[in-house]
């Protein structure tokens, strides 16, 4: 016989179950705090190439992010020709070089008259490297810094990249450690600027160095591409094969321009997630990764079109392996993942025969410019160098002559403007003090006051460049920037694809709002709209 209160008990049980689930969902919504945040920056990733290969992507990798994330298809940089390092700094800080202090991977040091890493710093020693780096050149905070501040320094944050500059940008000022591959020793290196080099990474360096694997490592085409999806007009090659030993020694620069470097980065990520238990603590942890998706040996894409297509598909495989590790160790439902591409920042392309108009020689320009300034102001060495299409004047010599710097800059600019092949010359004074047109505004965004020159020179299309008469000639530079994507995948966000172009400075505040922290301190751009599930 059925108990008279059984129906009431059943109804009550169901209501309590619904109420409990609703309360749990409400609490989860209120907290909205992931256990792990993964930021992936893919160097040279272009949206158009990614979409051209979308049908060839496997399940569980980039396709997962494209299908389940918010995809901003065209992330643009409102500066002229940012290199990969400058682009990464914008994505991490939400500000351009004029604010964040990172105009390029290498900057000119007027004191030493040499180019050096933007993060070179002799005040800090290297771990497993002879090089000296710190994040002190990076102005303001990054997303990693803001998470560390929000957690009252309890989050564990690590950054991994092929090179020091990318690793440091991902780490910011306050991460536990930044790792990169040293060009000489091939070990996972870091700087004493960062406070925690895990002992299990030290053991990996000693027991399983990359050199053990490179002696027999080969990068070969994984399949026959007919035709090439990313460059359909390019003639097909007969496959390719690249090794990483040169003259009996491992060549880590070759290794770092291949997809094998991404496998090494994912492997170190696995160690941090398993041995280091990243994402399984009481507070939210962060892992910042930089993967490479550029051309072989950073050369012209047209020379290595087949390698470039294979690179994209292997990056997809690396992302799949990473997501599988994260899902097993932490759970994708407990993780926020955002991926950004720098777009194509390599401006070198194979020249079309017969299109070269002329060659601009820097040494000839600076020699004649100095002679011209001597004729105006008297004896002296007024020009110190020409580097990165910027001319540096000797400020001390100008001061000794009691000359006004802005007037000397203007006279120099008017003279250089008369050279064949010169399209435009803008002075430092104009960049810093005059907002006369959009051209100068774009220059200012990408200009760094600490390392910038007195004159910025632009060449006309069709003109190649070399430093001296007997030095190597550079191919014509191009200015047709190809945008990269930004993808945010979080449990509470509704998947969508947004084709409207967005400025790169809007990505950091959008990610910050998604993970409920403040935007980086130099960011002045509002976050982009997202839909919640």
C-alpha positions in Angstrom: 0.0 0.0 0.0 1.3 3.4 -0.9 2.0 5.7 2.0 -0.2 8.8 2.0 2.7 11.2 2.4 4.9 9.6 -0.3 3.8 11.9 -3.0 4.4 14.9 -0.8 7.9 13.6 0.1 8.8 13.0 -3.6 7.6 16.5 -4.5 9.6 18.0 -1.6 12.7 16.0 -2.6 12.4 17.2 -6.2 11.9 20.9 -5.1 14.9 20.7 -2.7 17.0 19.2 -5.5 16.1 22.0 -7.9 16.7 24.6 -5.2 20.1 23.1 -4.4 21.1 23.2 -8.1 19.8 26.7 -8.5 21.8 27.8 -5.4 24.9 26.1 -6.7 24.5 27.7 -10.0 23.9 31.1 -8.4 27.0 30.7 -6.2 29.1 29.7 -9.2 27.8 32.7 -11.1 28.6 35.0 -8.2 32.1 33.7 -7.9 32.9 33.1 -11.6 36.4 32.4 -10.6 38.3 29.8 -12.6 40.9 27.5 -11.1 43.3 28.1 -14.1 43.8 30.8 -16.7 45.8 30.0 -19.8 46.9 32.7 -22.2 48.3 31.5 -25.5 50.0 34.0 -27.8 50.7 32.5 -31.3 53.5 34.4 -33.0 52.7 35.3 -36.6 49.2 33.6 -36.5 47.0 35.1 -39.3 43.3 34.8 -39.3 43.0 34.4 -43.1 45.5 31.5 -43.1 43.7 29.9 -40.0 40.3 30.1 -41.8 41.8 28.8 -45.0 42.9 25.7 -43.1 39.9 25.3 -40.9 38.5 22.3 -42.7 41.9 20.5 -42.1 42.0 21.2 -38.4 41.6 18.2 -36.1 39.1 17.8 -33.3 40.1 19.1 -29.9 42.6 21.8 -30.9 42.2 25.1 -32.5 38.8 23.9 -33.8 37.6 23.6 -30.2 38.5 27.3 -29.5 36.9 28.5 -32.8 33.7 26.5 -32.1 33.3 27.2 -28.4 35.0 30.6 -27.9 34.3 34.2 -28.7 36.3 34.9 -31.8 37.4 38.4 -32.8 38.5 37.7 -36.3 40.4 40.9 -37.1 42.7 42.3 -34.3 44.5 45.3 -35.7 47.4 47.4 -34.5 47.1 51.1 -35.0 50.9 51.6 -35.5 53.3 51.1 -38.4 54.7 47.6 -38.7 55.0 46.4 -35.1 57.3 43.4 -34.7 56.1 40.3 -32.8 57.5 41.6 -29.5 55.8 45.0 -29.8 52.5 43.3 -30.7 52.7 40.9 -27.7 53.3 43.9 -25.4 50.2 45.6 -26.7 48.1 42.5 -26.2 49.4 42.0 -22.6 49.2 45.6 -21.4 46.3 47.1 -23.5 48.6 50.0 -24.4 51.0 50.9 -27.2 54.8 51.3 -27.0 54.5 55.0 -26.2 52.9 53.9 -22.9 54.3 50.4 -22.3 57.9 51.1 -23.3 58.3 48.1 -25.7 58.6 49.3 -29.3 60.5 46.3 -30.7 62.4 43.2 -29.7 65.7 45.0 -30.1 66.3 48.7 -29.4 69.2 51.0 -30.1 71.2 52.1 -27.0 72.6 55.6 -27.7 75.2 55.2 -25.0 76.8 52.0 -26.2 75.9 52.7 -29.9 74.7 49.2 -30.1 71.4 47.3 -30.5 70.3 45.2 -27.6 67.3 43.4 -26.3 64.6 45.7 -25.0 64.7 43.8 -21.7 68.5 43.7 -21.4 69.5 44.5 -17.8 73.0 43.9 -16.3 71.6 44.2 -12.8 70.2 40.7 -12.9 71.9 37.4 -13.5 70.6 34.6 -15.7 69.5 31.1 -14.7 71.0 28.6 -17.1 72.0 31.4 -19.5 74.8 34.0 -19.7 72.3 36.7 -20.8 70.9 39.3 -18.4 67.3 40.3 -18.5 64.5 41.9 -16.5 61.0 43.3 -17.0 62.0 46.8 -15.8 61.7 48.2 -19.3 58.0 47.2 -19.3 56.0 50.2 -18.1 52.8 49.6 -16.2 51.2 46.2 -15.4 50.2 43.2 -17.5 47.3 40.8 -17.1 49.6 38.5 -15.1 50.5 41.4 -12.7 46.8 42.3 -12.2 45.9 38.7 -11.3 48.8 38.5 -8.8 47.6 41.8 -7.3 43.9 40.6 -7.2 45.0 37.4 -5.4 47.2 39.2 -2.9 50.3 37.5 -4.3 48.9 34.0 -3.8 48.4 33.0 -7.4 51.1 31.0 -9.1 52.0 32.4 -12.5 54.4 31.0 -15.1 55.3 32.1 -18.6 56.9 29.9 -21.3 58.2 31.1 -24.7 60.9 30.3 -27.2 62.6 33.6 -26.6 63.3 35.8 -23.5 61.3 38.8 -24.7 58.0 36.9 -25.2 58.4 35.0 -21.9 59.0 38.2 -20.0 56.0 40.0 -21.5 53.8 37.0 -20.6 55.2 37.0 -17.0 55.1 40.8 -16.4 56.8 42.0 -13.3 55.3 39.7 -10.6 55.1 36.2 -12.1 56.8 33.3 -10.2 59.0 32.6 -13.2 59.5 33.1 -16.9 61.1 30.4 -19.0 62.7 30.5 -22.4 65.2 28.4 -24.4 68.8 29.7 -24.3 70.3 30.0 -27.7 73.7 28.7 -26.6 72.9 25.9 -24.1 69.4 24.9 -25.2 68.2 24.8 -21.6 65.2 26.3 -20.1 66.6 29.6 -18.9 65.3 32.5 -16.8 66.5 35.6 -14.8 67.1 36.2 -11.1 64.5 39.0 -11.6 61.9 36.3 -11.1 61.6 34.8 -7.6 61.0 31.1 -8.2 62.8 28.8 -10.5 61.3 25.4 -9.6 63.7 22.6 -8.8 61.8 20.1 -11.0 62.6 22.4 -14.0 66.3 22.4 -12.9 66.2 18.6 -12.9 64.7 18.6 -16.4 67.6 20.8 -17.6 70.2 18.5 -16.1 68.6 15.1 -16.9 66.6 15.8 -20.2 68.2 18.7 -22.0 66.9 19.5 -25.5 70.3 18.6 -27.0 69.6 14.9 -26.3 66.6 15.0 -28.7 67.9 17.3 -31.4 70.7 15.1 -32.8 68.1 12.8 -34.5 65.2 15.3 -34.7 63.9 16.1 -38.2 61.0 18.3 -39.3 59.4 16.8 -42.4 56.1 17.6 -44.2 53.4 15.6 -42.4 51.4 15.2 -45.6 51.3 16.2 -49.3 49.5 19.5 -49.8 47.8 19.8 -53.2 47.3 22.7 -53.6 48.5 24.9 -50.7 45.5 26.3 -48.9 47.3 29.4 -47.6 49.1 30.2 -50.8 47.1 28.6 -53.6 49.2 30.3 -56.4 52.4 29.1 -55.0 54.0 26.2 -57.0 54.2 22.9 -55.0 57.5 21.6 -53.8 58.5 18.0 -53.4 58.2 18.1 -49.6 60.9 19.3 -47.2 63.2 18.1 -44.5 65.0 20.2 -41.9 67.5 19.1 -39.3 68.7 20.9 -36.2 72.4 20.0 -36.0 74.9 22.2 -37.9 78.6 21.4 -38.0 78.2 18.7 -35.3 76.4 21.1 -32.9 72.7 21.7 -32.0 71.4 24.8 -33.7 68.7 26.1 -31.3 67.8 29.1 -33.5 66.7 26.6 -36.2 64.8 24.6 -33.6 63.0 27.7 -32.4 61.7 28.5 -35.9 60.1 25.1 -36.3 56.9 23.5 -34.8 59.1 21.3 -32.6 59.6 24.2 -30.2 55.9 24.2 -29.6 56.0 20.6 -28.5 58.8 21.5 -26.1 56.7 24.3 -24.6 53.6 22.0 -24.2 55.8 19.4 -22.5 57.1 22.0 -19.9 53.5 23.1 -19.5 52.6 19.5 -18.6 55.3 19.4 -16.0 54.0 22.6 -14.4 50.5 21.3 -14.4 51.4 17.8 -13.0 54.5 18.1 -10.9 53.8 21.7 -10.0 50.0 21.1 -9.5 49.2 24.3 -11.3 45.5 25.0 -11.3 44.8 22.7 -8.3 45.5 25.1 -5.4 43.2 27.3 -3.4 43.6 30.3 -5.7 43.5 30.9 -9.4 46.8 30.2 -11.2 47.9 31.4 -14.6 50.0 29.9 -17.4 51.2 32.2 -20.2 52.5 30.5 -23.4 53.9 31.7 -26.6 53.9 29.4 -29.6 55.6 30.0 -32.9 53.7 29.9 -36.2 56.0 31.9 -38.5 58.3 31.0 -41.3 61.3 28.7 -41.3 64.3 30.7 -40.1 62.2 33.8 -40.1 62.6 34.1 -43.9 60.3 35.2 -46.6 57.0 33.2 -46.6 57.2 32.6 -50.3 60.4 30.6 -49.9 58.9 28.3 -47.4 55.2 28.2 -48.2 54.8 24.4 -47.7 56.6 24.6 -44.3 54.3 27.5 -43.3 51.1 25.4 -44.0 52.6 22.4 -42.1 53.4 24.8 -39.2 49.8 25.8 -38.9 48.6 22.2 -38.7 51.2 21.3 -36.2 50.3 24.3 -34.0 46.8 22.9 -34.0 48.2 19.6 -32.8 50.2 21.3 -30.0 47.1 23.1 -28.9 45.1 19.9 -28.9 47.7 18.2 -26.7 47.7 21.1 -24.3 43.9 21.1 -23.9 43.9 17.4 -23.3 46.5 17.9 -20.5 44.5 20.8 -19.0 41.2 18.9 -19.1 42.8 15.9 -17.4 44.6 17.8 -14.7 42.2 20.7 -14.0 39.1 20.4 -16.2 38.3 22.7 -19.1 35.1 23.7 -17.2 37.4 25.2 -14.5 39.6 27.0 -17.0 39.5 30.2 -19.0 41.6 30.1 -22.1 42.3 33.0 -24.4 44.4 32.9 -27.5 45.8 35.8 -29.5 47.7 36.0 -32.7 50.1 38.7 -33.5 49.2 38.7 -37.2 51.9 38.7 -39.8 54.6 41.0 -38.4 57.3 39.7 -40.7 57.6 42.5 -43.4 60.1 40.6 -45.6 58.7 39.1 -48.7 60.2 37.7 -51.9 60.5 40.5 -54.4 58.8 40.4 -57.8 61.5 40.6 -60.5 61.8 44.0 -62.0 59.9 45.8 -59.2 62.9 47.2 -57.4 63.3 51.0 -58.0 66.5 51.6 -56.1 68.5 51.0 -53.0 68.8 53.3 -50.0 72.2 53.1 -48.3 72.2 54.3 -44.6 75.9 55.0 -44.3 75.9 57.3 -47.3 72.9 59.2 -45.9 74.4 59.7 -42.4 77.8 60.8 -43.9 76.2 63.4 -46.2 73.9 64.5 -43.4 76.8 65.1 -41.0 78.6 67.2 -43.7 75.5 69.2 -44.2 75.1 69.9 -40.5 78.8 70.9 -40.3 78.2 73.4 -43.1 75.4 74.9 -41.1 76.6 74.8 -37.5 80.4 74.3 -37.6 82.8 71.4 -37.0 81.4 68.4 -35.0 80.1 64.9 -35.3 76.4 65.5 -35.2 75.2 62.1 -36.4 75.9 59.1 -34.3 74.1 56.2 -36.1 71.3 55.0 -38.3 69.4 52.1 -36.8 65.9 50.6 -37.4 65.1 53.4 -39.9 65.8 56.0 -37.2 68.7 58.5 -37.3 70.4 59.4 -34.0 72.0 62.8 -33.4 74.7 63.5 -30.8 72.8 65.6 -28.2 76.0 66.5 -26.4 77.6 68.0 -29.5 74.5 70.0 -30.2 74.4 71.3 -26.6 78.1 72.3 -26.8 77.3 74.4 -29.8 74.4 76.1 -27.9 72.0 74.9 -30.5 68.3 74.2 -30.1 67.7 70.4 -30.6 64.3 70.8 -32.3 65.8 73.2 -34.9 68.7 70.8 -35.7 66.2 67.9 -36.0 64.1 70.0 -38.5 67.1 71.0 -40.6 68.3 67.4 -40.7 64.8 66.1 -41.7 64.6 68.6 -44.5 67.9 67.4 -45.8 67.2 63.7 -45.6 63.8 64.3 -47.3 65.7 65.2 -50.5 67.3 61.7 -50.8 65.9 59.5 -53.5 63.6 56.8 -52.2 62.7 58.7 -49.0 58.9 58.9 -48.6 58.7 60.7 -45.3 60.9 62.0 -42.4 59.4 62.9 -39.0 61.3 64.4 -36.2 61.2 63.4 -32.5 59.9 66.9 -31.7 57.0 66.4 -34.1 56.2 62.9 -32.6 56.2 64.1 -29.0 54.6 67.5 -29.4 52.5 67.8 -32.6 49.3 65.9 -33.4 49.0 67.4 -36.8 47.8 64.3 -38.7 47.0 60.6 -38.2 50.4 59.6 -39.7 52.2 61.3 -36.7 49.7 59.9 -34.2 50.4 56.4 -35.5 54.2 57.0 -35.2 53.7 58.2 -31.6 51.9 55.1 -30.5 54.8 53.0 -31.6 57.6 55.3 -30.4 59.6 54.9 -27.2 61.1 58.0 -25.7 64.0 56.1 -24.0 65.3 54.4 -27.2 63.8 56.4 -30.1 65.8 58.3 -32.6 65.8 62.0 -33.6 64.4 61.2 -37.0 62.2 58.5 -38.3 62.7 57.7 -42.0 60.2 55.9 -44.3 61.1 54.6 -47.7 58.9 54.6 -50.8 57.5 51.3 -52.2 60.0 49.5 -54.4 63.1 50.7 -52.5 65.4 48.1 -50.8 67.8 49.0 -48.0 71.3 48.3 -46.8 73.5 49.8 -44.1 76.7 50.1 -46.1 77.8 49.8 -49.7 79.3 46.3 -49.1 76.7 45.0 -46.6 73.8 42.7 -47.3 70.8 44.2 -49.1 67.4 43.8 -47.5 64.4 42.9 -49.7 61.7 45.5 -50.1 59.7 46.0 -46.9 55.9 45.7 -47.2 53.3 47.5 -45.1 50.2 45.4 -45.7 49.6 44.1 -42.2 47.6 40.9 -42.0 45.4 40.8 -38.8 45.4 37.9 -36.3 42.6 36.6 -34.2 41.7 36.8 -30.5 39.7 34.0 -29.0 38.3 33.8 -25.4 36.8 30.5 -24.3 35.2 30.5 -20.8 32.4 28.4 -19.4 30.0 31.4 -19.0 30.6 33.0 -22.5 28.5 32.3 -25.5 30.4 31.3 -28.6 30.3 33.7 -31.5 32.4 35.1 -34.3 32.8 38.8 -34.7 34.2 40.1 -38.0 34.3 43.8 -37.1 37.9 44.9 -36.7 38.9 45.6 -33.1 41.9 47.4 -31.8 44.6 45.3 -30.1 44.4 47.4 -27.0 40.8 46.2 -26.3 41.9 42.6 -25.8 43.5 42.9 -22.4 40.5 44.7 -20.8 38.1 42.2 -22.3 40.1 39.3 -20.9 40.4 41.2 -17.6 36.6 41.6 -17.3 36.1 37.9 -18.3 38.3 36.7 -15.3 37.1 39.6 -13.1 40.3 41.5 -12.4 41.3 45.1 -13.2 42.6 46.0 -16.6 46.4 46.7 -16.8 47.3 50.1 -15.5 48.3 51.6 -18.8 45.1 50.5 -20.6 42.7 53.3 -21.6 40.5 51.2 -23.9 37.0 49.9 -22.9 36.4 46.1 -23.0 34.5 44.6 -25.9 31.0 43.3 -25.5 30.5 39.6 -24.9 27.4 37.4 -24.5 26.8 35.1 -21.6 25.4 31.6 -21.8 
